[in-house]
Amino acid sequence: MKASPVTVAALAADLAERARTTAGTHPARVAVDGAPTAGTADLAEAVAGVLHDAGVFALHVPAGGFLRAASLRLERGRTNPDAYYEDWLDLRALTREVLTPAGPGGTGRVLPSLWDPVLDRATRAAYADVPPHGVVIVSGVFLLGAGLDFDVAVHLMQSDAALTRRLPADLAWTVPAYGRYRDEVMPEYQADVVVRADDPAHPALVTAI
């Protein structure tokens, strides 16, 4: 695997340009996929900031706002890595409320969040009207290979050592889930852009796998 160092600012600018040139007949739907320890949310915010500065409407939608209710996602226990991988993210809701409205023939009326996993209740967020030349950026884990429709997909990859080192101790149980995702989905082959993010502040753009 060949990778070249890149600044976060340059990476965000590149991704913003990819998204901007993809939008047109409908908003560009961008996935920033990777563990939270890889800086997925921060990169999504950086891309949105570049687009805003260029006068392009951009909406960052954290996938964590589309988790299933606790009664469903914790049915197999609070620390089950297979459930974390298979059951936590509400794929249907994310498709229904975000990706389909932003897709071809969609209304552009996107829900930024649906469920608060801490309070375990609906967020009652207001819908956002995204124009056809706008961009919707979804950040989160396990976004690729699940049948979700994205126009641009970015995968932030981390070594097992970096993931384990950066994860909070109370989330160490999730490590096997990331291993399953890597082995079963091989997200580096699903993404349009692959970034090594062992240190999110010093990413490297993968140019050959």
LOTI-686335 format. One line per 2 residues: their letters; for each residue x, y negated, z negated of N, C-alpha, C. Coordinates in steps of 0.001 Angstrom, whole numbers, always signed. Last residue first. Layout:
BEGIN
A) X/Y/Z/X/Y/Z/X/Y/Z | ...
END
This chain:
BEGIN
IA) -3261/-525/+3535/-3558/+506/+2537/-2903/+1826/+2941 | -2200/-3847/+3835/-2158/-2491/+4414/-2387/-1495/+3294
TV) -2617/-6120/+2404/-2611/-6232/+3853/-2539/-4890/+4562 | -3992/-7449/-412/-3568/-6189/+181/-3716/-6315/+1694
LA) -2829/-10156/-2192/-3726/-9777/-1108/-3184/-8511/-446 | -2645/-10447/-5633/-1891/-10141/-4413/-2871/-9612/-3389
PH) -2869/-12841/-8385/-3350/-11779/-7498/-2416/-11563/-6312 | -2452/-13923/-11162/-1429/-13776/-10119/-1823/-12639/-9179
AP) -4522/-13807/-12883/-3962/-15143/-12625/-2919/-15115/-11515 | -5046/-11088/-13171/-5965/-11919/-12367/-5423/-13301/-12064
DD) -2947/-8613/-12819/-2928/-9888/-13539/-3809/-10840/-12735 | -4036/-6758/-11136/-3549/-6297/-12437/-3389/-7480/-13386
AR) -5307/-7008/-8651/-5585/-7976/-9711/-5185/-7426/-11072 | -5115/-6930/-5225/-4566/-6349/-6448/-4680/-7399/-7538
VV) -7850/-6966/-3076/-6905/-7771/-3844/-6416/-6965/-5036 | -9259/-6749/+104/-8830/-6021/-1086/-7731/-6824/-1770
VD) -12023/-7316/+2121/-10829/-7907/+1524/-10513/-7145/+252 | -14041/-5636/+2803/-13417/-6408/+3876/-12100/-7011/+3413
AQ) -14329/-2326/+1342/-14286/-3784/+1278/-13650/-4395/+2523 | -14055/+359/+1467/-15393/-173/+1714/-15368/-1694/+1876
YE) -11565/+1023/+659/-11895/+1292/+2062/-13277/+777/+2442 | -11625/+429/-1994/-10649/-291/-1174/-10890/-62/+321
PM) -13433/+2230/-3128/-13895/+889/-2748/-12909/+104/-1898 | -14008/+5124/-3339/-12816/+4557/-2713/-13117/+3131/-2211
VE) -15998/+6637/-4539/-16390/+5609/-3571/-15208/+5120/-2747 | -14654/+8517/-6158/-15819/+8912/-5372/-16163/+7917/-4265
DR) -12461/+7221/-7387/-12283/+8506/-6710/-13439/+8848/-5774 | -13493/+4807/-8425/-12313/+4796/-7554/-12218/+6080/-6740
YR) -15579/+5813/-9996/-15850/+4878/-8899/-14696/+4877/-7907 | -14171/+7328/-11880/-15132/+7964/-10978/-15384/+7087/-9765
GY) -12726/+5267/-13136/-12024/+6340/-12442/-12936/+7060/-11464 | -14763/+3857/-14307/-13985/+3204/-13260/-13181/+4227/-12461
AP) -15539/+5772/-16172/-16487/+5343/-15141/-15759/+4664/-13987 | -13389/+5997/-17943/-13679/+7098/-17009/-14651/+6708/-15900
VT) -13662/+3407/-19339/-12556/+3689/-18416/-12851/+4855/-17475 | -15538/+2967/-21300/-15966/+2794/-19910/-14891/+3194/-18903
WA) -14392/+3108/-23807/-15165/+4273/-23355/-15595/+4169/-21897 | -13408/+613/-24344/-12476/+1626/-23840/-13205/+2850/-23296
LD) -14799/-1393/-25475/-15228/-969/-24137/-14301/+86/-23536 | -13649/-2115/-27816/-14990/-1543/-27900/-15559/-1130/-26547
AP) -11239/-3274/-27018/-11224/-1932/-27607/-12606/-1300/-27625 | -11413/-4845/-23797/-11584/-4890/-25251/-11700/-3470/-25798
LR) -8981/-4259/-21248/-10325/-4020/-21771/-10369/-4215/-23285 | -6298/-4448/-20676/-7086/-5671/-20725/-8503/-5486/-21262
RT) -5275/-1853/-20680/-4624/-2882/-21495/-5521/-4102/-21687 | -6872/-548/-18829/-6885/-116/-20227/-6308/-1192/-21143
LA) -6139/-1962/-16482/-7525/-1911/-16941/-7585/-1581/-18427 | -3424/-1391/-16305/-3868/-2775/-16466/-5289/-2830/-17001
AD) -3495/+1417/-16018/-2764/+810/-17132/-3242/-613/-17391 | -4884/+1793/-13668/-5459/+2294/-14921/-4796/+1633/-16119
SQ) -4818/-1230/-11702/-4281/+56/-12103/-4955/+487/-13398 | -7492/-2716/-9899/-6569/-2726/-11026/-6046/-1320/-11270
ML) -8868/-4697/-7268/-8424/-3411/-7800/-7419/-3612/-8919 | -11588/-6190/-6107/-10439/-6495/-6953/-10021/-5199/-7638
HV) -12969/-6475/-2956/-12736/-5567/-4083/-11460/-5969/-4803 | -15513/-8057/-1206/-14166/-8209/-1768/-14043/-7232/-2931
AV) -17446/-8294/+1671/-17196/-7548/+434/-15731/-7672/+37 | -20009/-9897/+3349/-18572/-9935/+3056/-18370/-9232/+1721
DF) -22605/-9075/+3391/-22000/-9504/+4645/-20488/-9610/+4534 | -24233/-6266/+1872/-23407/-7467/+1775/-22822/-7786/+3149
DL) -26609/-4293/+526/-26256/-4964/+1778/-25506/-6258/+1511 | -26010/-1260/-1214/-26321/-2685/-1284/-25811/-3372/-18
GA) -25251/+1376/-1349/-26327/+1014/-443/-26757/-432/-515 | -23040/+1770/-2811/-24306/+2086/-3468/-25504/+1724/-2596
GL) -20574/+913/-1944/-20897/+2324/-1793/-22205/+2736/-2418 | -20021/-1579/-4481/-19804/-1024/-3148/-20164/+459/-3118
LF) -20316/-2313/-7107/-21211/-2913/-6123/-21119/-2266/-4750 | -19056/-1818/-9595/-19707/-729/-8857/-20682/-1243/-7800
VG) -19503/-4976/-11294/-18863/-3666/-11142/-19721/-2732/-10291 | -19542/-8366/-9946/-19832/-7312/-10904/-19143/-6010/-10563
SV) -21171/-11040/-8270/-19966/-10503/-8908/-20351/-9417/-9887 | -22348/-12382/-5337/-22681/-11448/-6417/-21388/-10879/-6982
IV) -23164/-15326/-3891/-22000/-14540/-4312/-22397/-13687/-5509 | -24596/-16691/-1107/-24917/-16046/-2375/-23766/-15117/-2724
VG) -24614/-19697/+710/-23878/-18476/+352/-24353/-17988/-1008 | -26274/-21375/+3498/-25747/-21243/+2147/-25084/-19895/+1931
HP) -27591/-21657/+5830/-26144/-21861/+5886/-25501/-21803/+4496 | -30262/-21279/+5019/-29620/-20296/+5891/-28102/-20446/+5976
PV) -30470/-22128/+1452/-30643/-22410/+2880/-29893/-21394/+3740 | -32155/-20806/-1256/-30850/-20837/-601/-31053/-21070/+893
DA) -33785/-21724/-4006/-33988/-21668/-2558/-32648/-21867/-1867 | -34087/-19827/-6930/-33319/-20830/-6198/-33575/-20635/-4712
YA) -36358/-19373/-9683/-35839/-18999/-8362/-35065/-20173/-7755 | -35475/-19430/-13137/-36188/-20017/-12002/-35553/-19555/-10695
AR) -35613/-16721/-15479/-34863/-17698/-14691/-35720/-18207/-13532 | -36452/-14972/-17418/-37398/-15986/-16924/-36668/-17104/-16175
TA) -35121/-12828/-18403/-34498/-14143/-18587/-35446/-15282/-18231 | -36660/-10215/-20291/-36538/-10981/-19050/-35957/-12364/-19325
RD) -34593/-8583/-22761/-35866/-9120/-22285/-35610/-9915/-21005 | -32360/-8112/-24463/-33176/-7031/-23891/-34574/-7527/-23548
LV) -30446/-9748/-25375/-31756/-9892/-25998/-32723/-8799/-25545 | -28462/-8606/-23683/-28222/-8803/-25112/-29547/-8894/-25862
PD) -29312/-8570/-21058/-29015/-7295/-21710/-28764/-7411/-23207 | -31874/-10124/-19539/-30834/-10447/-20514/-30503/-9171/-21287
WL) -32681/-9942/-16134/-32770/-9323/-17459/-31593/-9733/-18323 | -32358/-11583/-13833/-33651/-10965/-14137/-33769/-10544/-15599
SP) -31021/-14395/-12056/-30907/-13342/-13076/-32301/-12834/-13402 | -31598/-15858/-9723/-30220/-15790/-10229/-29992/-14727/-11298
LV) -33464/-14947/-6983/-33526/-15005/-8443/-32111/-14854/-9012 | -34099/-16789/-4022/-33256/-15839/-4752/-33386/-16051/-6256
RG) -35410/-17205/-1058/-35792/-17495/-2448/-35176/-16428/-3350 | -35087/-16568/+1526/-34064/-17427/+941/-34337/-17751/-517
TG) -36744/-14776/+2776/-37310/-16074/+2412/-36259/-17071/+1941 | -35285/-12956/+5582/-35673/-13182/+4199/-36175/-14588/+3949
GP) -34246/-12402/+8058/-35690/-12479/+7928/-36185/-12730/+6531 | -31373/-11033/+6601/-32078/-11369/+7843/-33596/-11336/+7656
GA) -31175/-11997/+3054/-30808/-11276/+4258/-31582/-11712/+5478 | -32072/-13041/+743/-30968/-13742/+1382/-30575/-13112/+2715
PT) -34052/-11187/+4/-34429/-12573/+305/-33330/-13361/+1017 | -32254/-8895/-335/-33265/-8944/+726/-33733/-10364/+1019
LV) -30616/-9709/-2535/-30037/-9369/-1240/-31044/-9388/-96 | -32454/-10519/-4735/-31288/-11273/-4267/-30941/-10954/-2809
ER) -34610/-8923/-5406/-34628/-10324/-5842/-33491/-11167/-5272 | -34150/-6353/-4292/-35446/-7019/-4133/-35372/-8518/-4379
TL) -31516/-5734/-5094/-31887/-5771/-3678/-33139/-6610/-3468 | -31792/-5843/-7837/-30801/-6699/-7194/-31100/-6827/-5700
AR) -33726/-3848/-8199/-34031/-5240/-8549/-33063/-6201/-7875 | -32320/-1571/-7336/-33547/-1976/-6669/-33881/-3438/-6958
LD) -30187/-1414/-9139/-29923/-1635/-7719/-31169/-2130/-6989 | -29392/-2230/-12075/-30688/-2031/-11425/-30537/-2399/-9944
LW) -26782/-582/-13746/-27143/-1628/-12793/-28465/-1276/-12104 | -26708/+1834/-15342/-26810/+496/-15928/-27319/-547/-14938
DE) -26397/+4435/-14308/-27708/+3983/-14767/-27815/+2509/-15147 | -23791/+5244/-13519/-24961/+5641/-12732/-26241/+4872/-13057
YY) -21866/+4217/-15293/-21618/+4229/-13858/-22909/+4402/-13058 | -23031/+4616/-17764/-22533/+3281/-17412/-22360/+3165/-15902
AD) -23384/+7383/-17679/-24562/+6508/-17669/-24166/+5086/-17269 | -20708/+8120/-17853/-21481/+8495/-16669/-22742/+7648/-16560
PN) -19927/+7160/-20386/-19360/+6561/-19172/-20114/+6925/-17904 | -21756/+6326/-23099/-21674/+7394/-22112/-21152/+6816/-20801
TR) -22395/+4914/-25439/-21008/+4974/-24961/-20819/+6136/-23999 | -25043/+5079/-26162/-24470/+3748/-25970/-23062/+3769/-25383
GR) -27119/+7528/-24462/-26206/+7072/-25499/-25566/+5747/-25140 | -28861/+7930/-22448/-27888/+9005/-22693/-26851/+8608/-23747
EL) -30262/+5526/-22440/-30998/+6768/-22722/-30054/+7923/-23049 | -29447/+3044/-21849/-28826/+3679/-23009/-29478/+5006/-23366
RL) -30976/+2226/-19722/-29535/+2347/-19510/-28819/+3041/-20669 | -33604/+2360/-20830/-33220/+3142/-19656/-31711/+3322/-19565
SA) -33725/+709/-22986/-34353/+2025/-23110/-33981/+2940/-21961 | -32617/-1676/-22030/-31832/-810/-22911/-32422/+592/-23016
AR) -33268/-2211/-18520/-33625/-2357/-19932/-32857/-1340/-20768 | -30513/-2702/-16239/-31786/-2123/-16635/-32033/-2379/-18119
LF) -29094/-5800/-15107/-29000/-4505/-15757/-30394/-4003/-16101 | -28703/-8234/-13895/-29620/-7275/-13271/-29382/-5872/-13820
GG) -26757/-9786/-14842/-28109/-10268/-15058/-29161/-9368/-14440 | -24448/-8660/-13909/-24821/-8378/-15288/-26195/-8903/-15650
AP) -23920/-9791/-11495/-24722/-8564/-11494/-25154/-8170/-12898 | -24212/-13261/-11181/-23549/-12147/-11874/-24456/-10920/-11902
VH) -24310/-15183/-8511/-25249/-14310/-9202/-24469/-13182/-9879 | -23819/-18399/-7420/-23146/-17244/-8015/-24164/-16461/-8835
LA) -24495/-20038/-4495/-25105/-19567/-5731/-24360/-18324/-6212 | -23966/-22937/-2583/-23460/-21628/-3014/-24066/-21283/-4363
FV) -24121/-25071/+145/-24854/-24556/-1016/-24334/-23159/-1340 | -21401/-27055/+1024/-22153/-25841/+1326/-22849/-25361/+55
GA) -19597/-29096/+706/-20969/-29437/+1024/-21834/-28249/+1390 | -17170/-28444/-197/-17281/-28591/+1257/-18711/-28905/+1686
DH) -17631/-28063/-2859/-16808/-29217/-2481/-16876/-29487/-980 | -19011/-25628/-2690/-19714/-26844/-3132/-18955/-28092/-2697
LV) -16889/-23948/-1933/-18025/-24176/-1031/-18794/-25439/-1408 | -15300/-24051/-4211/-14747/-24478/-2918/-15881/-24802/-1948
GA) -17117/-22952/-6084/-16621/-24320/-6231/-16049/-24868/-4941 | -17406/-20340/-5179/-18568/-21232/-5176/-18139/-22695/-5279
VA) -14797/-19462/-5722/-15292/-19500/-4338/-16485/-20445/-4233 | -14830/-19652/-8516/-13867/-20431/-7746/-14305/-20550/-6286
EA) -16805/-17805/-9180/-17017/-19218/-9499/-16078/-20108/-8705 | -15492/-15489/-8323/-16765/-15878/-7716/-17059/-17349/-7971
LD) -13342/-15498/-10094/-13091/-15671/-8668/-14370/-16090/-7957 | -14689/-15097/-12520/-13895/-16313/-12321/-13633/-16565/-10844
AT) -15810/-12555/-12114/-16685/-13718/-12299/-15932/-15020/-12055 | -13434/-10952/-11857/-14446/-11036/-10807/-15308/-12300/-10930
GA) -11114/-10314/-13300/-11445/-11709/-13039/-12501/-11906/-11975 | -10592/-7819/-14128/-9911/-8238/-12903/-10237/-9680/-12533
TP) -12227/-7294/-16231/-10828/-7578/-16549/-10026/-8016/-15329 | -14585/-6508/-15035/-14488/-7871/-15578/-13053/-8272/-15877
AG) -13774/-4683/-12011/-13972/-4742/-13456/-13898/-6188/-13943 | -15437/-5506/-8903/-14301/-5122/-9726/-14645/-5214/-11198
DV) -16364/-7496/-6143/-16495/-6235/-6859/-15240/-5931/-7666 | -18212/-9738/-4889/-16900/-9762/-5547/-16938/-8621/-6549
AV) -19993/-9973/-1930/-19759/-9169/-3128/-18344/-9408/-3623 | -22141/-12257/-384/-20756/-11896/-682/-20701/-11085/-1964
RA) -24086/-13100/+2184/-24156/-12361/+926/-22786/-11762/+657 | -25020/-16120/+3697/-24005/-15073/+3581/-24110/-14435/+2204
PH) -28410/-16756/+4731/-27269/-16978/+3834/-26286/-15814/+3868 | -28986/-16563/+8312/-29404/-16316/+6928/-28203/-16552/+6029
TG) -27824/-17667/+10459/-29227/-17278/+10596/-29835/-16919/+9247 | -25508/-18494/+8601/-26057/-19153/+9779/-27520/-18848/+9947
AT) -22355/-17193/+7356/-23707/-17721/+7187/-24188/-18383/+8473 | -19743/-16776/+8129/-20695/-15670/+8261/-22130/-16156/+8169
TR) -18352/-19028/+7522/-18465/-18692/+8941/-19418/-17519/+9185 | -18513/-18918/+4719/-19106/-20042/+5454/-19310/-19700/+6920
AR) -17038/-16615/+4072/-18472/-16701/+3786/-19143/-17776/+4623 | -14487/-17362/+4911/-15126/-16156/+5455/-16636/-16214/+5265
EA) -14123/-19582/+3253/-14169/-19754/+4701/-14818/-18555/+5383 | -14059/-18353/+758/-15090/-19346/+1045/-15231/-19556/+2549
LD) -11766/-16818/+999/-13060/-16148/+871/-14210/-17109/+1169 | -9839/-18887/+1138/-9979/-17912/+2223/-11348/-17238/+2181
AA) -10202/-20129/-1342/-10417/-20886/-107/-10617/-19949/+1080 | -9483/-18077/-3092/-10848/-18605/-3122/-11168/-19363/-1842
LA) -6772/-17850/-2386/-7673/-16721/-2207/-9122/-17198/-2166 | -5820/-20328/-3171/-5749/-19952/-1761/-6684/-18791/-1455
AV) -6312/-20169/-5952/-6916/-21236/-5154/-6931/-20873/-3669 | -4721/-18045/-6724/-6167/-17928/-6877/-6871/-18968/-6006
TV) -2128/-17327/-4349/-2675/-18069/-5481/-4183/-17858/-5543 | -645/-14178/-3669/-1471/-15290/-3215/-1977/-16027/-4453
PS) +1699/-11699/-2553/+1187/-12612/-3581/+393/-13762/-2965 | +685/-8922/-644/+1433/-10173/-663/+855/-11104/-1715
AK) +1096/-5398/-303/+359/-6536/-838/+1268/-7754/-899 | +607/-2166/+915/+1384/-3399/+1023/+537/-4573/+551
M) +845/+1195/+0/+0/+0/+0/+878/-1241/+0
END
